[in-house]
Amino acid sequence: MEIMWVLVFFFAFITIVFVAFAFFFPEWVGITGKKALSIQAHQKEDPEGTQHAPSSKDID
């Protein structure tokens, strides 16, 4: 019976740790966070399908 409580508390602890990592470090657990979304927006093409020439800061 006490092994059941150990497993329940272990599962609860692992779940709480996962939720904390998902909140503070979403990219570490496979969630697209603000940083990844900003990178995707930067790489997106415009609606006509043409790409813009890279700026000087992108080349350096």
Protein Blocks (a to p, Z undefined) as FASTA:
>chain_A
ZZmmmmmmmmmmmmmmmmmmmmmmmmlnopacfklmmmmmmmpccfkopacdddfklmZZ
